[in-house]
Amino acid sequence: MYSQGLIGADNRTEETPEFLARFQKRIDAEEKIEPKDEMPEGYRRTLVRQIGQHAHSEIVGMLPEGNWITRAPSLRRKAALLAKVQDEGGHGLYLYSAAETLGVSREEMTEELLSGKAKYSSIFNYPTLSWADMGTIGWLVDGAAIMNQIPLCRCSFGPYARAMIRVCKEESFHQRQGYEIVMTLAQGTPEQKVMAQDSLNRWWWPSLMMFGPHDADSQHSDQSMAWKIKRFTNDELRQKFIDATVPQAEYLGLTIPDPDLTWNEEKGGYDHGPIDWDEFWRVVKGHGPMAKDRIKARKKAWDDGAWVREAALAHAEKRRARKIAAE
Protein backbone atom coordinates (compact mmCIF):
# COMPACT_ATOMS: atom_id res chain seq x y z
CA MET A 1 0.00 0.00 0.00
CA TYR A 2 2.84 2.40 0.81
CA SER A 3 4.50 1.91 -2.57
CA GLN A 4 1.20 2.50 -4.34
CA GLY A 5 0.87 5.75 -2.45
CA LEU A 6 4.25 6.90 -3.73
CA ILE A 7 4.30 5.81 -7.36
CA GLY A 8 3.20 8.53 -9.71
CA ALA A 9 1.81 10.57 -6.85
CA ASP A 10 2.64 13.88 -8.52
CA ASN A 11 1.20 12.88 -11.92
CA ARG A 12 4.52 13.60 -13.65
CA THR A 13 4.97 10.00 -14.78
CA GLU A 14 2.76 7.43 -16.39
CA GLU A 15 3.98 4.22 -14.82
CA THR A 16 2.37 1.17 -16.33
CA PRO A 17 2.59 -2.27 -14.72
CA GLU A 18 4.95 -3.25 -17.55
CA PHE A 19 7.27 -0.32 -16.81
CA LEU A 20 7.32 -1.10 -13.08
CA ALA A 21 7.99 -4.77 -13.79
CA ARG A 22 10.93 -3.89 -16.06
CA PHE A 23 12.36 -1.55 -13.45
CA GLN A 24 12.04 -4.15 -10.68
CA LYS A 25 13.71 -6.72 -12.94
CA ARG A 26 16.74 -4.43 -13.21
CA ILE A 27 16.79 -4.01 -9.46
CA ASP A 28 16.55 -7.76 -8.88
CA ALA A 29 19.40 -8.30 -11.36
CA GLU A 30 21.59 -5.98 -9.22
CA GLU A 31 21.92 -3.41 -12.03
CA LYS A 32 22.85 0.10 -10.93
CA ILE A 33 20.27 2.78 -11.67
CA GLU A 34 21.86 5.97 -13.02
CA PRO A 35 20.42 9.51 -12.97
CA LYS A 36 19.32 9.56 -16.62
CA ASP A 37 17.66 6.14 -16.43
CA GLU A 38 13.90 5.85 -16.27
CA MET A 39 12.75 5.29 -12.71
CA PRO A 40 9.47 5.36 -10.76
CA GLU A 41 8.76 8.72 -9.21
CA GLY A 42 8.46 7.00 -5.84
CA TYR A 43 11.98 5.62 -6.20
CA ARG A 44 13.34 9.06 -7.04
CA ARG A 45 11.54 10.78 -4.17
CA THR A 46 12.55 8.10 -1.68
CA LEU A 47 16.18 8.64 -2.65
CA VAL A 48 15.88 12.44 -2.47
CA ARG A 49 14.43 12.13 1.03
CA GLN A 50 17.02 9.62 2.24
CA ILE A 51 20.11 11.18 0.64
CA GLY A 52 18.99 14.67 1.69
CA GLN A 53 18.50 13.53 5.29
CA HIS A 54 21.89 11.84 5.20
CA ALA A 55 23.58 14.98 3.83
CA HIS A 56 21.89 17.19 6.45
CA SER A 57 23.05 14.79 9.19
CA GLU A 58 26.67 15.08 8.07
CA ILE A 59 26.55 18.87 8.03
CA VAL A 60 24.63 19.29 11.30
CA GLY A 61 26.88 16.62 12.81
CA MET A 62 29.83 19.00 12.49
CA LEU A 63 28.32 21.28 15.15
CA PRO A 64 28.55 19.22 18.38
CA GLU A 65 32.15 18.25 17.59
CA GLY A 66 33.26 21.60 16.20
CA ASN A 67 32.33 23.00 19.60
CA TRP A 68 35.22 21.01 21.14
CA ILE A 69 38.05 21.71 18.67
CA THR A 70 39.47 24.63 20.67
CA ARG A 71 39.07 22.71 23.94
CA ALA A 72 40.75 19.45 22.88
CA PRO A 73 43.31 18.37 25.53
CA SER A 74 46.34 18.23 23.20
CA LEU A 75 47.53 19.36 19.79
CA ARG A 76 47.25 15.77 18.53
CA ARG A 77 43.61 15.54 19.65
CA LYS A 78 42.87 18.97 18.19
CA ALA A 79 44.32 18.05 14.78
CA ALA A 80 42.48 14.71 14.67
CA LEU A 81 39.14 16.27 15.63
CA LEU A 82 39.62 19.07 13.12
CA ALA A 83 40.30 16.48 10.39
CA LYS A 84 37.18 14.57 11.38
CA VAL A 85 34.93 17.62 11.21
CA GLN A 86 36.45 18.49 7.84
CA ASP A 87 35.66 14.96 6.62
CA GLU A 88 32.04 15.36 7.66
CA GLY A 89 31.73 18.56 5.68
CA GLY A 90 33.07 16.69 2.66
CA HIS A 91 30.57 13.88 3.18
CA GLY A 92 27.75 16.39 3.13
CA LEU A 93 29.01 17.79 -0.18
CA TYR A 94 29.28 14.31 -1.76
CA LEU A 95 25.74 13.53 -0.71
CA TYR A 96 24.21 16.84 -1.77
CA SER A 97 25.84 16.29 -5.16
CA ALA A 98 24.37 12.79 -5.38
CA ALA A 99 20.91 14.15 -4.56
CA GLU A 100 21.28 16.89 -7.19
CA THR A 101 21.56 14.23 -9.89
CA LEU A 102 17.92 13.43 -9.09
CA GLY A 103 16.74 16.92 -10.03
CA VAL A 104 16.65 18.64 -6.63
CA SER A 105 18.86 21.66 -5.91
CA ARG A 106 21.01 22.20 -2.86
CA GLU A 107 19.06 25.38 -2.18
CA GLU A 108 15.79 23.44 -2.06
CA MET A 109 17.25 20.86 0.31
CA THR A 110 18.68 23.54 2.59
CA GLU A 111 15.39 25.45 2.68
CA GLU A 112 13.60 22.26 3.70
CA LEU A 113 16.13 21.68 6.48
CA LEU A 114 15.84 25.21 7.83
CA SER A 115 12.03 25.13 7.68
CA GLY A 116 11.87 21.85 9.57
CA LYS A 117 10.36 19.92 6.66
CA ALA A 118 13.51 17.85 6.13
CA LYS A 119 14.98 15.88 9.02
CA TYR A 120 18.46 14.90 10.08
CA SER A 121 19.67 12.23 12.51
CA SER A 122 18.08 12.74 15.93
CA ILE A 123 21.41 11.96 17.63
CA PHE A 124 22.75 15.43 16.87
CA ASN A 125 20.06 17.07 18.97
CA TYR A 126 21.83 16.01 22.17
CA PRO A 127 24.47 18.20 23.88
CA THR A 128 28.18 17.32 24.16
CA LEU A 129 28.91 17.93 27.83
CA SER A 130 32.46 16.65 28.20
CA TRP A 131 35.58 15.76 26.21
CA ALA A 132 34.62 12.10 26.69
CA ASP A 133 31.65 12.75 24.41
CA MET A 134 34.07 13.25 21.50
CA GLY A 135 35.24 9.71 22.05
CA THR A 136 31.80 8.23 22.61
CA ILE A 137 30.38 9.92 19.51
CA GLY A 138 33.18 8.44 17.43
CA TRP A 139 32.82 5.02 19.01
CA LEU A 140 29.01 4.72 19.18
CA VAL A 141 27.53 7.28 16.78
CA ASP A 142 30.03 6.73 13.98
CA GLY A 143 29.96 3.01 14.74
CA ALA A 144 26.18 3.00 14.25
CA ALA A 145 26.62 5.10 11.10
CA ILE A 146 29.07 2.56 9.65
CA MET A 147 26.63 -0.26 10.40
CA ASN A 148 23.99 1.68 8.46
CA GLN A 149 26.22 2.89 5.66
CA ILE A 150 28.33 -0.09 4.60
CA PRO A 151 25.26 -1.76 3.01
CA LEU A 152 24.61 1.54 1.16
CA CYS A 153 27.78 0.88 -0.85
CA ARG A 154 25.56 -1.70 -2.61
CA CYS A 155 22.58 0.65 -2.96
CA SER A 156 20.79 0.27 -6.30
CA PHE A 157 21.29 3.97 -7.13
CA GLY A 158 24.77 4.38 -8.61
CA PRO A 159 25.79 7.90 -7.43
CA TYR A 160 24.75 7.17 -3.84
CA ALA A 161 26.54 3.81 -3.77
CA ARG A 162 29.75 5.27 -5.18
CA ALA A 163 29.74 8.22 -2.76
CA MET A 164 29.35 5.84 0.17
CA ILE A 165 32.58 3.96 -0.59
CA ARG A 166 34.75 6.92 0.41
CA VAL A 167 32.39 7.99 3.18
CA CYS A 168 32.60 4.57 4.83
CA LYS A 169 36.40 4.50 4.67
CA GLU A 170 36.57 7.83 6.46
CA GLU A 171 33.85 6.89 8.97
CA SER A 172 35.92 3.83 9.90
CA PHE A 173 38.77 6.17 10.82
CA HIS A 174 36.37 8.27 12.91
CA GLN A 175 35.13 5.20 14.78
CA ARG A 176 38.65 4.03 15.59
CA GLN A 177 39.63 7.55 16.67
CA GLY A 178 36.65 7.71 19.03
CA TYR A 179 37.27 4.29 20.52
CA GLU A 180 40.92 5.22 21.17
CA ILE A 181 39.80 8.34 23.06
CA VAL A 182 37.39 6.32 25.23
CA MET A 183 40.03 3.64 25.83
CA THR A 184 42.54 6.27 26.97
CA LEU A 185 40.01 7.67 29.45
CA ALA A 186 38.86 4.23 30.64
CA GLN A 187 42.47 3.23 31.34
CA GLY A 188 43.33 6.58 32.91
CA THR A 189 42.59 8.04 36.33
CA PRO A 190 39.45 7.04 38.28
CA GLU A 191 37.99 10.44 37.41
CA GLN A 192 38.63 9.89 33.69
CA LYS A 193 36.97 6.46 33.79
CA VAL A 194 33.93 8.00 35.49
CA MET A 195 33.82 10.58 32.70
CA ALA A 196 33.90 7.81 30.07
CA GLN A 197 31.15 5.85 31.84
CA ASP A 198 28.95 8.93 32.20
CA SER A 199 29.30 9.63 28.48
CA LEU A 200 28.39 6.03 27.61
CA ASN A 201 25.34 6.27 29.88
CA ARG A 202 24.08 9.36 28.03
CA TRP A 203 24.78 8.24 24.45
CA TRP A 204 23.90 4.53 24.47
CA TRP A 205 20.15 4.77 24.04
CA PRO A 206 20.19 7.66 21.52
CA SER A 207 22.69 5.60 19.51
CA LEU A 208 20.25 2.68 19.36
CA MET A 209 17.53 5.10 18.24
CA MET A 210 19.70 6.12 15.27
CA PHE A 211 18.58 2.99 13.41
CA GLY A 212 15.01 4.24 13.36
CA PRO A 213 11.78 2.75 14.69
CA HIS A 214 11.07 -0.95 14.94
CA ASP A 215 10.43 -2.58 11.57
CA ALA A 216 6.71 -2.86 12.26
CA ASP A 217 6.52 0.92 12.73
CA SER A 218 8.79 1.95 9.84
CA GLN A 219 6.90 3.42 6.88
CA HIS A 220 9.68 3.27 4.34
CA SER A 221 11.60 0.06 5.03
CA ASP A 222 9.60 -2.47 2.98
CA GLN A 223 9.69 -0.50 -0.25
CA SER A 224 13.29 0.60 0.25
CA MET A 225 14.25 -3.05 0.72
CA ALA A 226 12.35 -4.08 -2.43
CA TRP A 227 14.14 -1.36 -4.42
CA LYS A 228 17.46 -2.35 -2.78
CA ILE A 229 18.04 1.16 -1.54
CA LYS A 230 18.37 -0.54 1.85
CA ARG A 231 19.75 -4.04 2.34
CA PHE A 232 18.85 -4.65 5.99
CA THR A 233 15.94 -3.64 8.18
CA ASN A 234 16.22 -1.21 11.10
CA ASP A 235 16.02 -3.97 13.69
CA GLU A 236 18.58 -6.15 11.89
CA LEU A 237 21.10 -3.30 11.84
CA ARG A 238 20.40 -2.37 15.46
CA GLN A 239 21.02 -5.99 16.50
CA LYS A 240 24.31 -6.11 14.57
CA PHE A 241 25.42 -2.92 16.29
CA ILE A 242 24.60 -4.18 19.79
CA ASP A 243 26.31 -7.52 19.21
CA ALA A 244 29.46 -5.77 17.95
CA THR A 245 29.57 -3.05 20.61
CA VAL A 246 28.91 -4.91 23.86
CA PRO A 247 32.23 -6.86 23.73
CA GLN A 248 34.04 -3.57 23.04
CA ALA A 249 32.54 -2.03 26.19
CA GLU A 250 33.49 -5.12 28.19
CA TYR A 251 37.09 -4.81 26.98
CA LEU A 252 37.13 -1.19 28.15
CA GLY A 253 35.76 -2.15 31.55
CA LEU A 254 32.67 -0.01 31.00
CA THR A 255 29.07 -1.01 31.68
CA ILE A 256 26.32 -0.75 29.07
CA PRO A 257 23.46 1.16 30.79
CA ASP A 258 20.85 -1.55 30.17
CA PRO A 259 19.98 -3.84 33.10
CA ASP A 260 18.02 -6.09 30.73
CA LEU A 261 20.97 -6.72 28.42
CA THR A 262 21.52 -10.50 28.28
CA TRP A 263 23.16 -12.94 25.91
CA ASN A 264 20.62 -15.09 24.04
CA GLU A 265 22.33 -18.35 23.17
CA GLU A 266 19.49 -19.48 20.91
CA LYS A 267 19.66 -16.50 18.57
CA GLY A 268 23.38 -15.94 19.02
CA GLY A 269 23.00 -12.31 20.01
CA TYR A 270 22.04 -9.98 22.83
CA ASP A 271 18.54 -9.22 24.04
CA HIS A 272 18.13 -5.63 25.17
CA GLY A 273 15.70 -3.61 27.22
CA PRO A 274 12.88 -1.42 25.87
CA ILE A 275 13.78 1.71 23.92
CA ASP A 276 12.01 4.94 24.88
CA TRP A 277 10.27 5.60 21.58
CA ASP A 278 8.37 8.54 23.05
CA GLU A 279 11.71 10.29 23.48
CA PHE A 280 12.76 9.28 19.96
CA TRP A 281 9.68 10.81 18.31
CA ARG A 282 9.88 13.90 20.50
CA VAL A 283 13.46 14.53 19.36
CA VAL A 284 12.70 13.70 15.71
CA LYS A 285 9.88 16.25 15.75
CA GLY A 286 12.28 19.00 16.75
CA HIS A 287 12.01 18.98 20.54
CA GLY A 288 15.45 17.65 21.38
CA PRO A 289 17.68 19.50 23.87
CA MET A 290 19.73 21.17 21.12
CA ALA A 291 17.27 21.16 18.19
CA LYS A 292 16.66 24.92 18.05
CA ASP A 293 20.36 25.68 18.47
CA ARG A 294 21.34 23.35 15.63
CA ILE A 295 18.90 24.90 13.14
CA LYS A 296 19.80 28.41 14.31
CA ALA A 297 23.49 27.68 13.67
CA ARG A 298 22.78 26.24 10.21
CA LYS A 299 20.60 29.24 9.30
CA LYS A 300 23.31 31.67 10.37
CA ALA A 301 25.93 29.79 8.35
CA TRP A 302 23.65 29.75 5.29
CA ASP A 303 22.87 33.47 5.56
CA ASP A 304 26.48 34.45 6.27
CA GLY A 305 27.65 32.45 3.26
CA ALA A 306 25.23 34.07 0.80
CA TRP A 307 27.85 36.52 -0.48
CA VAL A 308 30.26 33.65 -1.21
CA ARG A 309 27.66 31.80 -3.28
CA GLU A 310 26.73 35.00 -5.12
CA ALA A 311 30.38 35.80 -5.84
CA ALA A 312 31.03 32.27 -7.12
CA LEU A 313 28.03 32.46 -9.45
CA ALA A 314 29.09 35.89 -10.72
CA HIS A 315 32.61 34.62 -11.38
CA ALA A 316 31.26 31.57 -13.22
CA GLU A 317 29.04 33.80 -15.34
CA LYS A 318 31.99 36.05 -16.24
CA ARG A 319 34.06 33.05 -17.30
CA ARG A 320 31.16 31.74 -19.39
CA ALA A 321 30.71 35.13 -21.09
CA ARG A 322 34.45 35.39 -21.86
CA LYS A 323 34.44 31.89 -23.34
CA ILE A 324 31.49 32.73 -25.59
CA ALA A 325 33.11 35.99 -26.68
CA ALA A 326 36.34 34.20 -27.56
CA GLU A 327 34.61 31.61 -29.77
KAVEN-V236691 format. One record per backbone hydrogen bond with DSSP energy under -0.5 kcal/mol. CO is the residue of the C=O (numbers start at 0). NH is the residue of the N-H. E is the energy in kcal/mol with one decimal. If there is no record, write none. Layout:
CO_NH_E, CO_NH_E
This chain:
0_4_-1.6, 1_5_-1.1, 2_6_-2.5, 5_8_-2.1, 7_10_-1.8, 12_14_-0.8, 13_15_-0.9, 15_19_-2.4, 16_20_-2.2, 17_21_-2.3, 18_22_-2.4, 19_23_-2.5, 20_24_-1.9, 21_25_-1.7, 22_26_-2.0, 23_27_-2.9, 24_28_-1.5, 25_30_-2.4, 26_29_-1.9, 31_33_-0.5, 32_157_-2.4, 33_36_-2.0, 39_43_-2.1, 40_44_-2.7, 41_45_-2.2, 42_46_-2.1, 43_47_-2.4, 44_48_-2.4, 45_49_-2.5, 46_50_-3.3, 47_51_-2.1, 48_52_-2.2, 49_53_-2.2, 50_54_-2.9, 51_55_-2.7, 52_56_-2.0, 53_57_-1.8, 54_58_-2.1, 55_59_-3.1, 56_60_-2.0, 58_61_-1.2, 59_62_-1.7, 59_63_-0.6, 60_64_-0.6, 61_65_-2.8, 62_66_-1.5, 64_67_-2.2, 65_68_-1.0, 67_70_-0.7, 68_71_-1.0, 73_77_-2.4, 74_78_-2.7, 75_79_-2.2, 76_80_-2.5, 77_81_-2.5, 78_82_-2.2, 79_83_-2.0, 80_84_-2.5, 81_85_-2.1, 82_86_-2.3, 83_87_-2.1, 84_88_-1.8, 85_89_-1.9, 86_90_-2.5, 87_91_-2.1, 88_92_-1.7, 89_93_-2.5, 90_94_-2.4, 91_95_-2.7, 92_96_-2.2, 93_97_-2.0, 94_98_-2.4, 95_99_-2.2, 96_100_-1.0, 97_100_-0.5, 98_101_-1.9, 98_103_-0.8, 99_102_-1.8, 104_108_-2.0, 105_109_-2.5, 106_110_-2.5, 107_111_-2.0, 108_112_-1.9, 109_113_-2.7, 110_114_-1.9, 111_115_-0.7, 111_116_-1.1, 111_117_-2.2, 112_115_-0.9, 120_123_-1.5, 121_124_-1.9, 122_125_-1.1, 124_289_-2.3, 126_128_-0.8, 129_132_-1.2, 130_133_-1.6, 130_134_-0.8, 131_134_-0.6, 131_135_-2.6, 132_136_-2.7, 133_137_-1.3, 134_138_-2.8, 135_139_-3.3, 135_140_-0.9, 136_141_-2.5, 139_143_-2.8, 140_144_-2.2, 141_145_-2.5, 142_146_-1.9, 143_147_-1.9, 144_148_-2.7, 145_149_-2.6, 148_151_-0.6, 148_152_-0.7, 149_152_-1.5, 150_153_-1.8, 151_154_-1.9, 155_32_-3.4, 155_157_-0.7, 156_160_-2.3, 157_161_-2.7, 158_162_-1.9, 159_163_-1.9, 160_164_-0.8, 161_164_-0.7, 161_165_-0.8, 162_166_-1.7, 163_167_-2.7, 164_168_-1.5, 165_169_-2.1, 166_170_-2.5, 167_171_-1.9, 168_172_-1.2, 169_173_-1.9, 170_174_-2.4, 171_175_-2.1, 172_176_-2.5, 173_177_-2.4, 174_178_-2.4, 175_179_-2.1, 176_180_-1.7, 177_181_-2.3, 178_182_-2.6, 179_183_-2.1, 180_184_-2.0, 181_185_-3.0, 182_186_-1.9, 184_187_-1.4, 188_192_-2.3, 189_193_-2.1, 190_194_-1.9, 191_195_-2.2, 192_196_-2.5, 193_197_-2.7, 194_198_-2.0, 195_199_-2.3, 196_200_-2.5, 197_201_-1.7, 198_202_-1.9, 199_203_-1.9, 202_206_-1.8, 203_207_-1.7, 204_208_-1.9, 205_209_-0.8, 206_209_-0.6, 207_210_-1.1, 208_211_-2.2, 213_216_-1.9, 214_217_-1.2, 216_218_-0.6, 219_223_-2.3, 220_224_-2.6, 221_225_-2.1, 222_226_-2.3, 223_228_-2.4, 223_229_-1.5, 224_227_-0.9, 227_155_-1.6, 232_236_-2.2, 233_237_-2.4, 234_238_-2.2, 235_239_-2.0, 236_240_-2.2, 237_241_-2.4, 238_242_-2.5, 239_243_-1.7, 240_244_-2.2, 241_245_-2.4, 242_246_-0.5, 243_247_-0.5, 244_248_-2.1, 245_249_-2.3, 246_250_-2.0, 247_251_-1.6, 248_252_-0.8, 248_253_-2.4, 249_252_-0.7, 253_255_-0.5, 255_257_-2.6, 257_260_-1.8, 261_270_-3.3, 262_264_-0.8, 263_267_-1.7, 263_268_-1.4, 268_263_-3.2, 270_261_-2.0, 274_276_-1.6, 275_279_-1.7, 276_280_-2.6, 277_281_-1.9, 278_282_-2.5, 279_283_-2.6, 280_284_-2.0, 281_286_-2.0, 282_285_-1.8, 282_287_-0.6, 287_290_-1.1, 289_293_-2.5, 290_294_-2.0, 291_295_-2.3, 292_296_-2.3, 293_297_-2.1, 294_298_-2.7, 295_299_-2.2, 296_300_-2.2, 297_301_-2.4, 298_302_-2.7, 299_303_-3.0, 300_304_-1.5, 302_305_-1.4, 304_308_-1.9, 305_309_-2.6, 306_310_-2.3, 307_311_-2.4, 308_312_-2.3, 309_313_-2.4, 310_314_-2.5, 311_315_-2.3, 312_316_-2.3, 313_317_-2.2, 314_318_-2.3, 315_319_-2.2, 316_320_-2.5, 317_321_-2.5, 318_322_-2.1, 319_323_-2.1, 320_324_-2.4, 321_325_-1.9, 322_326_-0.8, 323_326_-0.7
